[in-house]
Amino acid sequence: MKRMNYRGAGAAVCFLMNFDGGRFRGDFIEYLRDSYNDPDRTLEEYFDRSRRDVTFMRIHSRRPSAP
């Protein structure tokens, strides 16, 4: 079970650091810094998007585009 968690976390980090030229990189780094100091702040507050939207973008970023 731990391997699946690491794989999922690795995929999320890769996506948030690299998607669309690094659009979420700064917000993600801020989230990582604050995660120890302000655990009450939600992920949505950092990215100004719902978890559902981020999941949708991650899934669709892996699909090959139509020619």
GROMACS elastic network, one bead per residue, 0.5 to 0.9 nm:
[ bonds ]
;  ai    aj funct       b0    kb
    1     4     6  0.54245   500
    1     5     6  0.67044   500
    2     5     6  0.51021   500
    2     6     6  0.62875   500
    2     7     6  0.86205   500
    3     6     6  0.51047   500
    3     7     6  0.60844   500
    3     8     6  0.85146   500
    4     7     6  0.50547   500
    4     8     6  0.60475   500
    4     9     6  0.84808   500
    5     8     6  0.51356   500
    5     9     6  0.60328   500
    5    10     6  0.84405   500
    6     9     6  0.50731   500
    6    10     6  0.59369   500
    6    11     6  0.84835   500
    7    10     6  0.50758   500
    7    11     6  0.61260   500
    7    12     6  0.86087   500
    8    11     6  0.51347   500
    8    12     6  0.62017   500
    8    13     6  0.86547   500
    9    12     6  0.50877   500
    9    13     6  0.61426   500
    9    14     6  0.85515   500
   10    13     6  0.51568   500
   10    14     6  0.60955   500
   10    15     6  0.85392   500
   11    14     6  0.51294   500
   11    15     6  0.61053   500
   11    16     6  0.86080   500
   12    15     6  0.51184   500
   12    16     6  0.60787   500
   12    17     6  0.84999   500
   12    58     6  0.80387   500
   13    16     6  0.52105   500
   13    17     6  0.60185   500
   13    18     6  0.84531   500
   13    28     6  0.83157   500
   14    17     6  0.53163   500
   14    18     6  0.60075   500
   14    19     6  0.79209   500
   15    18     6  0.53513   500
   15    19     6  0.52400   500
   15    22     6  0.85719   500
   15    24     6  0.86178   500
   15    58     6  0.65763   500
   15    61     6  0.86710   500
   16    19     6  0.59436   500
   16    22     6  0.70934   500
   16    23     6  0.78058   500
   16    24     6  0.53815   500
   16    25     6  0.58869   500
   16    27     6  0.87149   500
   16    28     6  0.65366   500
   16    54     6  0.89986   500
   16    58     6  0.85802   500
   17    21     6  0.84086   500
   17    22     6  0.53169   500
   17    23     6  0.76859   500
   17    24     6  0.62512   500
   17    26     6  0.81930   500
   17    28     6  0.72232   500
   17    29     6  0.85422   500
   18    21     6  0.57334   500
   18    23     6  0.73914   500
   18    24     6  0.77150   500
   18    25     6  0.70275   500
   19    22     6  0.52637   500
   19    23     6  0.63669   500
   19    24     6  0.72001   500
   19    25     6  0.84112   500
   19    57     6  0.88165   500
   19    58     6  0.80700   500
   19    61     6  0.76834   500
   20    23     6  0.56316   500
   20    24     6  0.82672   500
   20    61     6  0.88674   500
   21    24     6  0.86505   500
   21    25     6  0.88274   500
   22    25     6  0.50318   500
   22    26     6  0.79641   500
   23    26     6  0.75410   500
   23    27     6  0.84335   500
   24    27     6  0.53737   500
   24    28     6  0.59701   500
   24    29     6  0.86258   500
   24    47     6  0.70143   500
   25    28     6  0.51138   500
   25    29     6  0.61687   500
   25    30     6  0.86112   500
   26    29     6  0.51983   500
   26    30     6  0.62009   500
   26    31     6  0.85736   500
   27    30     6  0.50646   500
   27    31     6  0.61182   500
   27    32     6  0.87062   500
   27    46     6  0.56848   500
   27    47     6  0.61371   500
   28    32     6  0.62323   500
   28    33     6  0.86774   500
   28    46     6  0.73729   500
   28    47     6  0.77821   500
   29    32     6  0.50615   500
   29    33     6  0.62545   500
   29    34     6  0.86119   500
   30    33     6  0.51537   500
   30    34     6  0.61123   500
   30    35     6  0.84299   500
   30    46     6  0.77054   500
   31    34     6  0.52014   500
   31    35     6  0.58250   500
   31    41     6  0.88623   500
   31    43     6  0.74506   500
   31    46     6  0.65098   500
   32    35     6  0.52319   500
   32    36     6  0.77030   500
   33    36     6  0.67117   500
   33    37     6  0.76076   500
   34    37     6  0.50521   500
   34    38     6  0.54506   500
   34    39     6  0.72319   500
   34    41     6  0.84691   500
   35    38     6  0.57362   500
   35    39     6  0.52663   500
   35    40     6  0.85844   500
   35    41     6  0.81484   500
   36    39     6  0.62793   500
   38    41     6  0.60814   500
   39    42     6  0.77554   500
   41    44     6  0.84351   500
   41    45     6  0.67785   500
   41    46     6  0.81827   500
   42    45     6  0.54172   500
   42    46     6  0.71570   500
   43    46     6  0.54320   500
   43    47     6  0.66885   500
   43    48     6  0.83898   500
   43    49     6  0.84908   500
   43    50     6  0.81594   500
   43    51     6  0.75489   500
   44    47     6  0.54109   500
   44    48     6  0.54135   500
   44    49     6  0.53546   500
   44    50     6  0.53419   500
   44    51     6  0.65184   500
   45    48     6  0.53476   500
   45    49     6  0.75328   500
   45    50     6  0.87041   500
   46    49     6  0.81016   500
   47    50     6  0.79718   500
   47    54     6  0.85947   500
   49    52     6  0.80999   500
   49    53     6  0.61668   500
   49    54     6  0.67678   500
   50    53     6  0.51879   500
   50    54     6  0.65029   500
   50    55     6  0.86696   500
   51    54     6  0.51513   500
   51    55     6  0.60678   500
   51    56     6  0.84930   500
   52    55     6  0.51030   500
   52    56     6  0.60853   500
   52    57     6  0.86809   500
   53    56     6  0.50191   500
   53    57     6  0.62256   500
   53    58     6  0.86152   500
   54    57     6  0.51362   500
   54    58     6  0.61475   500
   54    59     6  0.86548   500
   55    58     6  0.50785   500
   55    59     6  0.61772   500
   55    60     6  0.85868   500
   56    59     6  0.52635   500
   56    60     6  0.61418   500
   56    61     6  0.84628   500
   57    60     6  0.51842   500
   57    61     6  0.58580   500
   57    62     6  0.88123   500
   58    61     6  0.52185   500
   58    62     6  0.68500   500
   59    62     6  0.57335   500
   59    63     6  0.71383   500
   60    63     6  0.53071   500
   60    64     6  0.84524   500
   61    64     6  0.79297   500
   61    65     6  0.88995   500
   62    65     6  0.89665   500
